[in-house]
Amino acid sequence: MTVASHIVELKKKHEHLSDAVERAQRSPAVDALEIAEMKKQKLKLKEEISRLTQH
């Protein structure tokens, strides 16, 4: 896998998590800890994307 294709996959995962967080925040049945965990994962992906695009 090239770096460029890896970045594309990370961006897709980030977008998917972003959508999941939005849906979860609208649903009263979803636990706040679960939302926080998704946000952490999303941030890690964003940091990895940033790290890979700077080099």
Residue pairs with C-beta under 8 A, 6 or more apart in sequence:
1 9
3 52
6 52
7 49
7 52
7 53
10 45
10 48
10 49
10 52
11 49
13 45
14 42
14 45
14 46
14 49
17 38
17 41
17 42
17 45
18 42
20 38
21 35
21 38
21 39
21 42
24 30
24 34
24 35
24 38
25 35
